[in-house]
Amino acid sequence: MGADGDILRLAWPYMANAGGGTFVLDDGGTLRIVKPGEEDAGYGIYRAADIEVNGVRRRGDVLFGGDSVEGREHGNGLLPAALQWAVLHVVSAPAAPLYDAGGERIPQLVVSVPQRLRDAVASLRTGAGRYECGIWLGDLPAAKRISFLDRLVVERLDRKCRDVLNVLERCGGDWAQALYTMLFRAMGGNRNREPYIDLASRATYQMVLRERGDIELVEALLLGTAGMLEGCYFDDYIARLHDHYLYLARKYGIVPMRAGEWARAGIRAQNRPVTRIVQLASFVARNDFIFDRVAGCRTREDVHALFDTEVSGYWATHYVPDGSGERCPRRIGAEKADLLAINAVVPVMFAYGQTTGKGALKDAAFDLLGDIPAENNAIVRSWSGMGVPVRSALDSQALLQLRNEYCTRGRCTDCRVGKSIIKVRDKAFSFR
């Protein structure tokens, strides 16, 4: 959909109040808007609109934009099945007619878009990359700003819920394995997300449960599967882990990863794969029923208690196998635990609550975000620098959603913040 289509869709709900909601169609017929319907931003349309065309009541979808309406088949104006309920086509200039499956022409309404409105939308999109909306957002009354941000958080949780359900499907419906995978994924951050997911699928949670009585076996299982034990056989501890791994690989039919699959360059020492894998080994070995423990988290303190496990003695002086002389962080740490909560604990709680109908668990996930400090990254700092108060992970997650789903995609006319800034009213338009 082109820029005018976006603007027309933005204006549509206000048009019902303009001039009694009555307009003249391109063929001279009459149109009255009874109810504008509900916006479907995914398709760029309004669903279930009530209109009258030449006095005949119709209910269906409203399309916006001229030649930019996507999906017409073979250039003949026929709409795809998803848009077959269209009852009106709103454009800013006469456009090629559209037809429904029965060959009936869909009524077309031509609306003049003032240049000042085009300019306002263009200016908003230009400023999106510089977080200029933050000035307006920061000046809002707290209650209204919180309302905007809460909606964005729910959007983000819905998206993360879909991620969890995709993982759950790949795990054959096993929630414990899905949680285990999400924890590994979150531990990997942006640089090593996929290798950690791969590791979780090769060295599964069920394998860990069978071997968790001996921390060396769990370390061997995870490090060996990750390809981290090769070439260090002259170190007694690592040689022993390697022997354990060879036994476990035969037992479970494990095919190891290649060590080269892991990103190492530019990664801070405390986030090196070996360090984090050893910390994960300690966590999963010393916590049975991790799903129940995760689902029971209600506060930041609960999260920190959950991840407060200590690595085995060898790693107190080793960042990497046989890398003596460097101390490895013995615990996951508060900052990383917060990130694991944001990116694994909360999404899994929310997804489980949604799929099982346990609304209280969804609410608990939402509240837990409010108890965790905001992430400290460039995006959040940019919003804060424009005057937006960022007090917790609820705020930072909302602002990440705003930036990633709206600002960077130029979706200002889909955004509640953008819509409020533009403040489209019927007086902003002249209709014909």
Secondary structure per residue as TSV (DSSP state, phi and psi in degrees):
chain	resnum	aa	ss	phi	psi
A	1	M	-	360.0	134.5
A	2	G	-	-77.6	178.6
A	3	A	H	-59.9	-42.3
A	4	D	H	-63.7	-38.1
A	5	G	H	-60.7	-41.7
A	6	D	H	-61.9	-43.0
A	7	I	H	-67.1	-40.9
A	8	L	H	-62.8	-40.5
A	9	R	H	-65.4	-37.8
A	10	L	H	-61.9	-38.4
A	11	A	H	-82.3	-22.1
A	12	W	H	-49.4	-49.0
A	13	P	H	-63.7	-22.8
A	14	Y	H	-83.3	-19.1
A	15	M	H	-68.8	-24.4
A	16	A	T	-64.0	-22.2
A	17	N	T	-98.2	0.0
A	18	A	S	-95.0	122.0
A	19	G	G	57.6	34.2
A	20	G	G	74.6	10.3
A	21	G	G	71.3	20.8
A	22	T	E	-110.1	134.2
A	23	F	E	-140.2	167.0
A	24	V	E	-106.5	127.2
A	25	L	-	-75.9	169.4
A	26	D	T	-65.2	-24.2
A	27	D	T	-94.8	9.6
A	28	G	S	91.5	-6.6
A	29	G	-	-72.5	171.7
A	30	T	E	-106.9	147.2
A	31	L	E	-129.9	133.5
A	32	R	E	-126.5	128.0
A	33	I	E	-88.8	114.1
A	34	V	E	-87.0	-53.8
A	35	K	E	-139.7	133.4
A	36	P	-	-72.6	-17.2
A	37	G	-	90.1	-163.2
A	38	E	E	-118.0	136.6
A	39	E	E	-72.3	136.8
A	40	D	E	-118.8	90.5
A	41	A	T	-65.1	-26.7
A	42	G	T	-60.7	-40.8
A	43	Y	T	-95.6	-11.3
A	44	G	T	71.8	36.7
A	45	I	E	-136.7	175.3
A	46	Y	E	-112.3	131.2
A	47	R	E	-95.6	153.4
A	48	A	E	53.6	41.0
A	49	A	E	-78.4	144.5
A	50	D	E	-104.8	121.4
A	51	I	E	-137.3	164.4
A	52	E	E	-121.2	126.5
A	53	V	E	-114.4	115.0
A	54	N	T	53.4	39.3
A	55	G	T	83.0	-2.8
A	56	V	E	-100.0	124.7
A	57	R	E	-73.3	134.2
A	58	R	E	-134.3	150.0
A	59	R	E	-135.1	127.9
A	60	G	E	172.3	-153.4
A	61	D	E	-96.0	147.5
A	62	V	E	-111.3	125.9
A	63	L	E	-100.5	153.4
A	64	F	E	-132.1	141.9
A	65	G	-	100.2	155.0
A	66	G	S	-89.0	-106.9
A	67	D	T	-68.0	-9.9
A	68	S	T	-83.6	-4.1
A	69	V	-	-62.9	119.1
A	70	E	T	-89.3	155.9
A	71	G	T	96.9	1.2
A	72	R	-	-67.4	134.7
A	73	E	B	-89.4	126.1
A	74	H	T	57.8	22.9
A	75	G	T	70.3	13.1
A	76	N	T	-97.2	6.3
A	77	G	T	83.2	-4.0
A	78	L	B	-71.8	139.0
A	79	L	-	-89.9	152.4
A	80	P	-	-67.1	165.5
A	81	A	G	-57.0	-36.1
A	82	A	G	-64.2	-18.8
A	83	L	G	-115.1	17.7
A	84	Q	T	-72.0	-9.1
A	85	W	T	-92.8	14.0
A	86	A	E	-65.0	135.7
A	87	V	E	-120.8	-7.3
A	88	L	E	-157.9	143.1
A	89	H	E	-123.1	115.1
A	90	V	E	-103.5	126.3
A	91	V	E	-135.0	164.2
A	92	S	S	-96.8	-9.8
A	93	A	S	-153.0	151.0
A	94	P	-	-49.7	132.7
A	95	A	-	-128.2	166.1
A	96	A	-	-58.0	137.5
A	97	P	-	-66.7	152.4
A	98	L	-	-112.5	149.9
A	99	Y	B	-129.9	145.0
A	100	D	-	-84.1	-178.4
A	101	A	T	-62.0	-26.3
A	102	G	T	-84.9	2.6
A	103	G	S	84.4	6.1
A	104	E	-	-83.5	135.1
A	105	R	B	-69.2	133.2
A	106	I	-	-81.5	127.9
A	107	P	-	-53.3	141.3
A	108	Q	E	-119.5	130.2
A	109	L	E	-113.9	123.7
A	110	V	E	-98.6	122.7
A	111	V	E	-121.3	130.8
A	112	S	E	-79.7	126.3
A	113	V	-	-100.1	115.1
A	114	P	-	-60.0	143.0
A	115	Q	H	-60.7	-33.5
A	116	R	H	-63.5	-30.6
A	117	L	H	-75.1	-40.7
A	118	R	H	-57.2	-43.6
A	119	D	H	-64.1	-39.1
A	120	A	H	-64.2	-42.9
A	121	V	H	-67.1	-42.4
A	122	A	H	-61.5	-41.2
A	123	S	H	-64.1	-39.6
A	124	L	H	-63.9	-43.2
A	125	R	H	-67.1	-37.3
A	126	T	H	-63.7	-39.1
A	127	G	H	-80.6	-9.3
A	128	A	H	-61.4	-38.2
A	129	G	T	-68.7	-14.5
A	130	R	T	-108.4	12.1
A	131	Y	T	59.5	31.2
A	132	E	T	-65.2	-24.5
A	133	C	H	-62.4	-21.4
A	134	G	H	-60.1	-30.4
A	135	I	H	-62.4	-47.7
A	136	W	H	-66.6	-43.1
A	137	L	H	-63.7	-39.8
A	138	G	H	-67.8	-26.8
A	139	D	H	-85.3	-8.0
A	140	L	S	-66.2	151.8
A	141	P	-	-56.5	143.0
A	142	A	H	-54.0	-42.1
A	143	A	H	-62.2	-41.4
A	144	K	H	-71.3	-40.3
A	145	R	H	-62.8	-43.6
A	146	I	H	-61.7	-38.0
A	147	S	H	-61.1	-45.4
A	148	F	H	-59.3	-49.2
A	149	L	H	-68.0	-37.0
A	150	D	H	-61.7	-39.9
A	151	R	H	-62.7	-39.7
A	152	L	H	-66.9	-38.1
A	153	V	H	-62.6	-43.6
A	154	V	H	-61.7	-41.3
A	155	E	H	-57.7	-45.7
A	156	R	H	-66.2	-41.2
A	157	L	H	-65.3	-36.7
A	158	D	H	-62.2	-41.2
A	159	R	H	-66.1	-43.4
A	160	K	H	-67.9	-31.9
A	161	C	H	-60.6	-42.3
A	162	R	H	-62.9	-38.1
A	163	D	H	-60.9	-45.4
A	164	V	H	-62.1	-43.2
A	165	L	H	-67.5	-32.3
A	166	N	H	-65.1	-42.8
A	167	V	H	-63.6	-43.4
A	168	L	H	-58.6	-40.9
A	169	E	H	-63.3	-42.5
A	170	R	H	-67.1	-23.0
A	171	C	T	-92.5	12.9
A	172	G	T	66.6	28.2
A	173	G	T	81.6	8.6
A	174	D	-	-86.6	105.9
A	175	W	H	-64.8	-36.4
A	176	A	H	-64.0	-43.7
A	177	Q	H	-67.3	-36.1
A	178	A	H	-64.1	-44.0
A	179	L	H	-62.6	-46.1
A	180	Y	H	-55.0	-44.6
A	181	T	H	-65.4	-42.8
A	182	M	H	-64.9	-36.2
A	183	L	H	-65.6	-42.6
A	184	F	H	-63.6	-44.8
A	185	R	H	-58.5	-45.1
A	186	A	H	-67.4	-34.3
A	187	M	H	-65.2	-29.4
A	188	G	H	-76.3	-17.1
A	189	G	T	62.1	-158.3
A	190	N	T	-76.3	-33.6
A	191	R	T	-77.6	-36.5
A	192	N	S	-121.3	24.3
A	193	R	H	-57.7	-51.0
A	194	E	H	-66.8	-42.8
A	195	P	H	-59.6	-37.8
A	196	Y	H	-66.3	-39.0
A	197	I	H	-62.9	-42.2
A	198	D	H	-61.4	-44.2
A	199	L	H	-59.9	-43.7
A	200	A	H	-64.0	-29.0
A	201	S	H	-80.9	-25.1
A	202	R	H	-88.4	-44.1
A	203	A	S	-106.5	89.3
A	204	T	-	-78.8	167.9
A	205	Y	H	-64.0	-36.0
A	206	Q	H	-63.3	-37.5
A	207	M	H	-63.0	-44.8
A	208	V	H	-59.6	-44.3
A	209	L	H	-59.4	-37.3
A	210	R	H	-70.5	-27.8
A	211	E	H	-108.4	1.6
A	212	R	T	-67.0	-10.1
A	213	G	T	-68.7	-15.3
A	214	D	-	-132.7	111.2
A	215	I	H	-59.7	-32.2
A	216	E	H	-62.8	-38.1
A	217	L	H	-66.9	-38.9
A	218	V	H	-68.3	-42.5
A	219	E	H	-60.6	-44.3
A	220	A	H	-61.9	-42.9
A	221	L	H	-59.3	-49.2
A	222	L	H	-76.7	-47.4
A	223	L	H	-67.2	-40.3
A	224	G	H	-66.1	-43.7
A	225	T	H	-63.7	-32.4
A	226	A	T	-76.4	-5.7
A	227	G	T	79.2	22.7
A	228	M	-	-97.1	-0.9
A	229	L	S	-106.5	0.7
A	230	E	T	-76.7	139.0
A	231	G	T	83.4	10.5
A	232	C	-	-123.4	35.0
A	233	Y	T	-73.1	-13.9
A	234	F	T	-80.4	-8.6
A	235	D	S	-90.5	121.9
A	236	D	H	-57.8	-43.9
A	237	Y	H	-67.2	-44.7
A	238	I	H	-68.7	-36.2
A	239	A	H	-61.8	-39.1
A	240	R	H	-66.4	-42.7
A	241	L	H	-60.3	-39.9
A	242	H	H	-63.7	-41.2
A	243	D	H	-62.9	-42.5
A	244	H	H	-58.8	-43.5
A	245	Y	H	-63.9	-42.6
A	246	L	H	-58.6	-39.6
A	247	Y	H	-64.8	-46.0
A	248	L	H	-66.9	-37.2
A	249	A	H	-62.9	-40.4
A	250	R	H	-68.4	-40.1
A	251	K	H	-62.6	-42.4
A	252	Y	H	-106.9	-0.5
A	253	G	T	66.6	39.2
A	254	I	-	-80.7	133.7
A	255	V	-	-102.6	116.9
A	256	P	-	-73.8	159.0
A	257	M	-	-79.2	167.1
A	258	R	-	-91.3	138.1
A	259	A	G	-58.5	-29.5
A	260	G	G	-69.5	-9.8
A	261	E	G	-73.5	-15.2
A	262	W	S	-94.0	132.0
A	263	A	-	-77.2	132.6
A	264	R	-	-126.0	-35.6
A	265	A	T	-63.0	134.1
A	266	G	T	76.6	6.5
A	267	I	-	-97.9	130.6
A	268	R	-	-60.3	150.4
A	269	A	G	-53.9	-42.5
A	270	Q	G	-69.8	-13.1
A	271	N	G	-106.1	7.9
A	272	R	-	-59.3	145.0
A	273	P	H	-53.9	-44.5
A	274	V	H	-59.9	-44.4
A	275	T	H	-59.0	-50.0
A	276	R	H	-69.6	-34.8
A	277	I	H	-66.2	-41.3
A	278	V	H	-63.3	-40.4
A	279	Q	H	-64.0	-40.3
A	280	L	H	-63.0	-40.5
A	281	A	H	-58.6	-44.4
A	282	S	H	-62.6	-42.4
A	283	F	H	-64.1	-50.8
A	284	V	H	-73.8	-26.2
A	285	A	H	-74.2	-30.7
A	286	R	H	-103.4	6.2
A	287	N	-	-130.2	107.7
A	288	D	S	-87.3	159.3
A	289	F	S	52.8	51.7
A	290	I	H	-63.6	-28.1
A	291	F	H	-64.0	-44.0
A	292	D	H	-63.8	-38.6
A	293	R	H	-68.1	-41.2
A	294	V	H	-64.8	-46.6
A	295	A	H	-64.0	-18.8
A	296	G	T	-89.6	-2.5
A	297	C	-	-70.1	130.4
A	298	R	-	-125.9	-20.0
A	299	T	S	-135.2	168.0
A	300	R	H	-60.4	-37.5
A	301	E	H	-61.9	-38.0
A	302	D	H	-61.4	-41.8
A	303	V	H	-63.7	-46.3
A	304	H	H	-64.2	-38.2
A	305	A	H	-65.1	-37.3
A	306	L	H	-61.3	-43.9
A	307	F	T	-96.9	12.1
A	308	D	-	-87.6	71.3
A	309	T	-	-120.1	155.7
A	310	E	-	-114.8	139.3
A	311	V	-	-71.2	162.3
A	312	S	-	-70.0	164.7
A	313	G	G	-56.9	-37.8
A	314	Y	G	-55.2	-38.7
A	315	W	G	-80.6	-2.6
A	316	A	G	-65.7	-22.4
A	317	T	S	-125.9	16.5
A	318	H	B	-138.4	123.1
A	319	Y	S	-83.9	-32.5
A	320	V	S	-134.9	159.8
A	321	P	T	-53.2	126.6
A	322	D	T	63.8	16.2
A	323	G	-	-93.7	64.0
A	324	S	B	-67.7	156.8
A	325	G	T	97.3	-12.8
A	326	E	S	-113.6	127.6
A	327	R	-	-77.0	132.9
A	328	C	-	-91.9	138.3
A	329	P	-	-57.1	123.2
A	330	R	S	-78.3	-18.6
A	331	R	S	-125.9	160.8
A	332	I	-	-63.3	-36.7
A	333	G	-	94.3	152.4
A	334	A	H	-64.9	-43.9
A	335	E	H	-64.3	-43.5
A	336	K	H	-69.0	-37.0
A	337	A	H	-61.6	-39.3
A	338	D	H	-61.2	-42.7
A	339	L	H	-67.8	-36.8
A	340	L	H	-63.8	-36.9
A	341	A	I	-65.1	-45.9
A	342	I	I	-64.4	-41.7
A	343	N	I	-101.7	-7.1
A	344	A	I	-134.2	-55.5
A	345	V	I	-61.4	-54.1
A	346	V	H	-63.0	-48.6
A	347	P	H	-59.5	-39.5
A	348	V	H	-68.7	-42.7
A	349	M	H	-58.2	-45.9
A	350	F	H	-64.4	-44.7
A	351	A	H	-66.1	-41.7
A	352	Y	H	-65.5	-41.7
A	353	G	H	-62.1	-38.6
A	354	Q	H	-70.5	-42.1
A	355	T	H	-77.1	-23.5
A	356	T	H	-102.1	-0.5
A	357	G	T	74.8	18.8
A	358	K	-	-93.7	84.1
A	359	G	H	-60.5	-30.9
A	360	A	H	-63.5	-32.9
A	361	L	H	-71.9	-37.0
A	362	K	H	-62.4	-43.6
A	363	D	H	-62.8	-39.0
A	364	A	H	-64.6	-38.2
A	365	A	H	-63.2	-44.0
A	366	F	H	-61.6	-46.1
A	367	D	H	-66.3	-34.2
A	368	L	H	-62.2	-39.3
A	369	L	H	-58.3	-36.8
A	370	G	H	-70.2	-14.7
A	371	D	H	-98.0	-4.0
A	372	I	S	-104.9	137.0
A	373	P	-	-60.5	153.6
A	374	A	-	-64.1	147.5
A	375	E	-	-62.2	149.5
A	376	N	-	-111.9	85.0
A	377	N	S	-131.8	175.1
A	378	A	H	-61.1	-38.0
A	379	I	H	-65.8	-47.9
A	380	V	H	-64.7	-41.0
A	381	R	H	-63.3	-34.5
A	382	S	H	-65.3	-45.0
A	383	W	H	-62.3	-43.9
A	384	S	H	-61.5	-38.1
A	385	G	H	-66.0	-20.5
A	386	M	T	-90.8	3.1
A	387	G	T	103.2	7.5
A	388	V	-	-84.4	121.9
A	389	P	-	-65.4	130.0
A	390	V	-	-125.2	100.7
A	391	R	-	-105.1	-23.3
A	392	S	S	-153.8	177.8
A	393	A	H	-64.9	-22.7
A	394	L	H	-59.0	-46.4
A	395	D	H	-67.6	-47.1
A	396	S	H	-67.2	-38.0
A	397	Q	H	-65.4	-38.6
A	398	A	H	-62.8	-42.6
A	399	L	H	-71.8	-31.8
A	400	L	H	-65.3	-41.4
A	401	Q	H	-61.9	-44.1
A	402	L	H	-59.4	-46.9
A	403	R	I	-68.8	-48.2
A	404	N	I	-73.5	-37.7
A	405	E	I	-94.7	-20.8
A	406	Y	I	-120.8	-59.0
A	407	C	I	-61.1	-51.6
A	408	T	T	-70.3	-18.2
A	409	R	T	-100.9	3.3
A	410	G	T	64.5	28.6
A	411	R	-	-92.1	45.3
A	412	C	T	-62.2	-33.1
A	413	T	T	-79.6	-9.4
A	414	D	T	-94.6	-14.1
A	415	C	-	-90.4	133.0
A	416	R	H	-61.1	-36.1
A	417	V	H	-66.4	-47.9
A	418	G	H	-61.3	-42.9
A	419	K	H	-60.4	-41.4
A	420	S	H	-67.2	-35.6
A	421	I	H	-68.4	-45.3
A	422	I	H	-65.2	-35.8
A	423	K	T	52.1	58.6
A	424	V	-	-67.1	130.2
A	425	R	-	-133.3	162.2
A	426	D	G	-58.7	-29.7
A	427	K	G	-71.1	-11.8
A	428	A	G	-79.1	-5.3
A	429	F	-	-121.7	149.0
A	430	S	E	-113.5	133.5
A	431	F	E	-111.0	149.5
A	432	R	-	-145.9	360.0
